[in-house]
């Protein structure tokens, strides 16, 4: 047998960076951000963190999972964002009796023509609102795996590409609530961000009451941007500058969840069953670029990384039974990692 040769990863060459030129392009490409935030703010009161994370997912091309108790405007925020985009939008209500064919489509037999024809499901849209996604069983969740990762769907023996852009924005109730199923780990890992949605402040609650406690329909949302602007903004993310030390910081944060003893985090060994996957490294980099883009910057800072680390990592860490007994959450572990890993 021939000797097996190990493949060595070659360093990626870095093109020359023109800060002024990229900053100018970012300023032009991000002109839609403030009008978009203003339009969403006409409908959704407060919840700035959630809205910002939705925009990060939109610009970076990453799926977003929103978790919170019912009534916190999760569905309203996603539907409002979708309406502010000139793109095809589908809302799918996940229920216990939902079937994979209800999601991706199926083959329909036409007796008169003696042939099967493809009937595409609602997944063939630009923006998918997967409402209460954890109220459907695992067989339905598995139908989402191919579409979320490869941006394609296989029906019968034919594979169909999904439209570009394609984005899944999902809402879920905490798994302790009645009638919910835990999402498979493989599916959860495909979400770029998992955002925990909290209650509004007292002033926000007052505004919500004054605005919403009326009969009749709500204000119509105006479309601010189209798919072309989204794809153009995504392309610009590739030109943003990420220093090697910042890249190293991202890798260190992820590796600290896998090899905590190497980062002075020995106390995590009994609490952390599995660390974050390479998707965490990729998504933290992309999300940080989108965060800088939304801020009008042509470069990524460690603060971009730190502000997004919890939302990128919380759903990718598996805690042990010991951690659950001590009421230690994955968010607590990410906070310890951020505190210990040196910031460049």
Secondary structure in CASP SS format (residue, H / E / C, confidence):
PFRMAT SS
TARGET T0000
AUTHOR 0000-0000-0000
METHOD secondary structure of the structure
MODEL  1
X C 1.00
X C 1.00
X C 1.00
X C 1.00
X C 1.00
X C 1.00
X C 1.00
X C 1.00
X C 1.00
X C 1.00
X C 1.00
X C 1.00
X C 1.00
X C 1.00
X C 1.00
X C 1.00
X C 1.00
X C 1.00
X H 1.00
X H 1.00
X H 1.00
X H 1.00
X H 1.00
X H 1.00
X H 1.00
X H 1.00
X H 1.00
X H 1.00
X H 1.00
X C 1.00
X C 1.00
X H 1.00
X H 1.00
X H 1.00
X H 1.00
X H 1.00
X H 1.00
X H 1.00
X H 1.00
X H 1.00
X H 1.00
X C 1.00
X C 1.00
X C 1.00
X C 1.00
X C 1.00
X C 1.00
X H 1.00
X H 1.00
X H 1.00
X H 1.00
X H 1.00
X H 1.00
X H 1.00
X H 1.00
X H 1.00
X H 1.00
X H 1.00
X H 1.00
X H 1.00
X C 1.00
X C 1.00
X E 1.00
X E 1.00
X E 1.00
X E 1.00
X E 1.00
X C 1.00
X C 1.00
X C 1.00
X C 1.00
X C 1.00
X C 1.00
X H 1.00
X H 1.00
X H 1.00
X H 1.00
X H 1.00
X H 1.00
X H 1.00
X H 1.00
X H 1.00
X H 1.00
X C 1.00
X E 1.00
X E 1.00
X C 1.00
X C 1.00
X E 1.00
X E 1.00
X E 1.00
X E 1.00
X E 1.00
X C 1.00
X C 1.00
X C 1.00
X C 1.00
X C 1.00
X C 1.00
X H 1.00
X H 1.00
X H 1.00
X H 1.00
X H 1.00
X E 1.00
X E 1.00
X E 1.00
X E 1.00
X E 1.00
X E 1.00
X C 1.00
X C 1.00
X C 1.00
X C 1.00
X E 1.00
X E 1.00
X E 1.00
X E 1.00
X E 1.00
X E 1.00
X C 1.00
X C 1.00
X C 1.00
X C 1.00
X C 1.00
X C 1.00
X E 1.00
X E 1.00
X E 1.00
X E 1.00
X E 1.00
X C 1.00
X H 1.00
X H 1.00
X H 1.00
X C 1.00
X C 1.00
X H 1.00
X H 1.00
X H 1.00
X H 1.00
X H 1.00
X C 1.00
X C 1.00
X H 1.00
X H 1.00
X H 1.00
X H 1.00
X H 1.00
X H 1.00
X C 1.00
X E 1.00
X E 1.00
X E 1.00
X E 1.00
X C 1.00
X C 1.00
X E 1.00
X E 1.00
X E 1.00
X E 1.00
X C 1.00
X C 1.00
X C 1.00
X C 1.00
X C 1.00
X E 1.00
X E 1.00
X E 1.00
X E 1.00
X E 1.00
X E 1.00
X C 1.00
X C 1.00
X C 1.00
X C 1.00
X C 1.00
X C 1.00
X C 1.00
X C 1.00
X C 1.00
X C 1.00
X C 1.00
X C 1.00
X H 1.00
X H 1.00
X H 1.00
X H 1.00
X C 1.00
X C 1.00
X E 1.00
X E 1.00
X E 1.00
X E 1.00
X E 1.00
X E 1.00
X C 1.00
X C 1.00
X C 1.00
X C 1.00
X C 1.00
X H 1.00
X H 1.00
X H 1.00
X H 1.00
X H 1.00
X H 1.00
X H 1.00
X H 1.00
X H 1.00
X H 1.00
X H 1.00
X C 1.00
X C 1.00
X C 1.00
X C 1.00
X C 1.00
X C 1.00
X C 1.00
X C 1.00
X C 1.00
X C 1.00
X C 1.00
X C 1.00
X E 1.00
X E 1.00
X H 1.00
X H 1.00
X H 1.00
X H 1.00
X H 1.00
X H 1.00
X H 1.00
X H 1.00
X H 1.00
X H 1.00
X H 1.00
X C 1.00
X C 1.00
X C 1.00
X E 1.00
X C 1.00
X C 1.00
X H 1.00
X H 1.00
X H 1.00
X H 1.00
X H 1.00
X H 1.00
X H 1.00
X H 1.00
X H 1.00
X H 1.00
X H 1.00
X H 1.00
X H 1.00
X H 1.00
X H 1.00
X C 1.00
X H 1.00
X H 1.00
X H 1.00
X H 1.00
X C 1.00
X C 1.00
X H 1.00
X H 1.00
X H 1.00
X C 1.00
X C 1.00
X C 1.00
X E 1.00
X E 1.00
X E 1.00
X C 1.00
X C 1.00
X C 1.00
X H 1.00
X H 1.00
X H 1.00
X H 1.00
X H 1.00
X H 1.00
X H 1.00
X H 1.00
X H 1.00
X H 1.00
X H 1.00
X H 1.00
X H 1.00
X H 1.00
X H 1.00
X H 1.00
X H 1.00
X C 1.00
X C 1.00
X C 1.00
X C 1.00
X E 1.00
X C 1.00
X C 1.00
X H 1.00
X H 1.00
X H 1.00
X H 1.00
X H 1.00
X H 1.00
X H 1.00
X H 1.00
X H 1.00
X H 1.00
X H 1.00
X H 1.00
X H 1.00
X H 1.00
X H 1.00
X C 1.00
X E 1.00
X E 1.00
X C 1.00
X H 1.00
X H 1.00
X H 1.00
X H 1.00
X H 1.00
X C 1.00
X C 1.00
X C 1.00
X C 1.00
X H 1.00
X H 1.00
X H 1.00
X H 1.00
X H 1.00
X H 1.00
X H 1.00
X H 1.00
X H 1.00
X H 1.00
X H 1.00
X C 1.00
X C 1.00
X C 1.00
X C 1.00
END
